Amino acid sequence: MITILTVFSNILQFIVGYIFYKIISCCLERKKPKIFFFIIWGGLSIVSTFAILAGDPVNITIVAILFLLINFLLFKGKPLIKLAMAVILFPIATGLNFLHNAIGSFFFFRHYTETDTIENLIFSVNTYLFVVLFWYVFYYYSKKSLIKMKELLDNRTWTIMIIICLAPFAGIFTCVYFTPSETYKVWPCVIACIITSSCSIRLASNLADGIYADMEKKNLKLQKNYYEILEKNQTKIRELRHDMNNHLTIIGLLLKNKNNKEALEYFETLSVSLEAPNRRFCKNKVVNAVLNIKYNQLSELKTDIFFNISIDSVIIDNISLCSIFTNTLDNAIEAIRKIPDKTKRRISLKARCSDSGYFSYEIINTKVNPIHQQKGRFLTDKNNSKHHGIGLSSIQSIVSRYGGTIDISYTDAEFKVIILIK
């Protein structure tokens, strides 16, 4: 009986460890070797079930160090997210273990003694069942929030989350280190640490929702502009087709009177007007809408345009992808507009998503305006100085969120942005 209860208790601890692993995996990806999974599983089983005793600084310190080592050595991802996951989840895990031991001991020793081995094991199994239930419910309700945090939060927001969660992180250490003889006096404080850390995930999820809503609003505005331009062009084509007989009559008269040069010029002008306004740059409809709008703007500036787009299986969400295209193209258009010599207005845009999952993006445009930087941020020479550098900062935030790299370089005559994301 004792052996069965002991084995069952250990199984429950490993179940808790696995659920804890699934929670962390919402924001961090395990490193490749399969052996790492078993190391992480065993380590997190210890972190999530290790006995945290009142007034004992050793156990909680060991758990904190072990948790940080697992996050930083065995998971992939940005160090900031690794630290955030440790700071957010540590107070919950240790706080729950502290209450599990403190409250369990409080009630157990009111009815039994240390010599009651079987009763002790039965009581332990029952409390571990509660811990399993807690972590399962926690995972069920926080999974979507954690995934949204990973996909949408930038470095600044992750830093804010770390600062907020430092309070319960320090609070749980204080409660354990300086527990009074009447341990029940710190129970409310420990519960408050657990609730604060848990609610911080919900807070971060709301911030992520706000970021997504803002991006979606920009995307809808972009689509609205595109459809307005498309409708305008279609109306223009209908008008031109309606007048086609008149155009053909004019060309025929010019040719009949041997005014070949004038007839050719008239025909070329008519051909340009009848070009399909909705060019197909790629299969992605949203990106295609962006490129059509920007292509038309560049054409009006008499720019030499080269677009080479192959992103049929892109790994980036449409909103972030559109943000990269619109911000870089807007910056390029702004620079090209300032070039007085129209023969020097050129832009090259290449974007590709390879079969192996790499997204590469390169945009090069000519320029004459000087480039200014302040504290690592690129500034424009627009009058609205409040919004200086926001476009490139937004791109850098997206690239950082996807774990990619961005390289910005320039000469007196060119400006180049290269992005690589896997």
Residue, then its C-alpha position, 0 to 999 in steps of 0.5 A: m500500500i505504501t509503495i503504491l501511494t508513493v509511486f502514485s504521488n511521484i506520478l502526480q508530480f511528473i504530471v504537474g511538471y508536464i503541464f508546467y512545461k506546456i505552459i512555458s512552451c506557449c511562449l518559449e520553444r524547446k531546443k532541438p535534442k530530444i533529450f532536452f525534453f526529458i531534462i526539462w520535464g524532470g527539472l520543471s517537475i522539481v520546480s513546480t512541486f518542490a517543497i517550499l518550507a516556512g523560514d527556509p531560504v535554501n529550497i526557494t533559492i535552489v528552485a529559483i536558480l534551477f528555473l532560471l537555468i532551465n529557461f535560459l539554457l534549454f529553451k530557445g527565444k529572446p532572453l527578455i521573454k525567458l526572464a519574463m516567464a521565470v519572473i511571472l511563473f515563479p511566484i505562482a509555483t513557489g507560492l502554491n507549493f508553500l501553501h500546499n505544504a503549510i496548509g497541508s501540515f496545518f490540517f494534517f497534524r491536527h488529526y495525525t502524527e508523523t508516525d501515521t505513514i499511510e495517512n500521510l501519503i494519502f493526504s499527500v496524494n489528495t493535495y497533489l491532486f489539487v495541485v494538478l487540477f490547479w495547473y490544468v485549469f491555469y493552463y486551460y485559461s492562460k494558454k491563449s493569452l500566453i500565445k498572444m503575448k508571444e506573438l504581439l508583445d514587443n521588448r518594451t511591453w515585456t520589460i514592463m511585465i517583468i517590472i510589474c511581476l518583480a513585486p510578487f517575485a520579491g514578495i514570495f521570497t520575503c514571505v518564505y524568508f521571514t515567515p513568523s511562527e504562526t505561518y497562517k499570517v503570511w498566507p494572505c500575502v502568498i495568495a496575493c502574490i499568486i493572484t498578482s502574477s496570474c492577473s499579470i498574464r491577463l493584463a499582458s493579454n489585454l495589451a496584446d489585444g490592443i496592439y492587434a486591434d490597432m494593427e487591424k485598424k490600420n489594415l482595414k484602412l489600407q484595404k479601404n484605400y485600395y478598394e477606393i483606388l480600384e473602384k476609381n480605376q475601374t470607373k476610368i476604364r469604363e469611361l475609356r471603353h465607352d469612348m473607344n470608338n472616338h479614340l479609334t476614329i481620331i487615330g484613323l484620321l491621324l493615320k489617314n492624314k499621314n500624321n504618323k508621329e501624332a498617331l503613335e503618341y496618341f496611341e501610347t497615351l491611350s495604352v497607358s490609360l488602359e493598363a490594368p490598374n490591379r497588378r498581381f505582384c503576389k498571391n497574398k491579397v492584402v500585400n498585393a493591395v499594399l503594393n498596388i497603392k505604393y506602385n501607383q504612388l511611385s509611378e506618379l513620381k516617375t520612378d524606375i520601379f523594380f518589384n520581385i515578390s515571392i511570399d506565397s507561404v509567408i511565416i508572418d501574419n498579414i498585419s505585421l507583413c503589411s506593416i513592414f511593406t507600408n512603413t518601408l515603402d512610405n519612407a522610400i516614397e518620402a525620400i524619392r519625392k525629394i529627388p529633383d532629377k526624375t531620372k535618378r528616382r529608383i526603387s528596388l523591392k525584393a521579398r521572398c519566403s523560402d521552402s525552409g521557412y526563411f523570410s527575406y526582405e530587401i528594399i533599396n531606394t535612391k535619395v538626396n536628403p541627409i539621414h539623421q539619427q538620435k539615440g539609435r533611432f532614424l529621424t525624418d526631416k518632416n515637420n511633425s517631429k513627434h513621430h520621428g522614426i516611428g515607422l522604422s521603430s515599428i518594423q524593428s519591433i516586428v522583426s524582434r518579435y519574430g526573432g529576426t534581424i534587420d540591417i539598415s545602411y545608407t550612402d549619400a545616394e541610397f538607403k537600404v533595409i534588409i530583413l531576415i526572419k525564420 
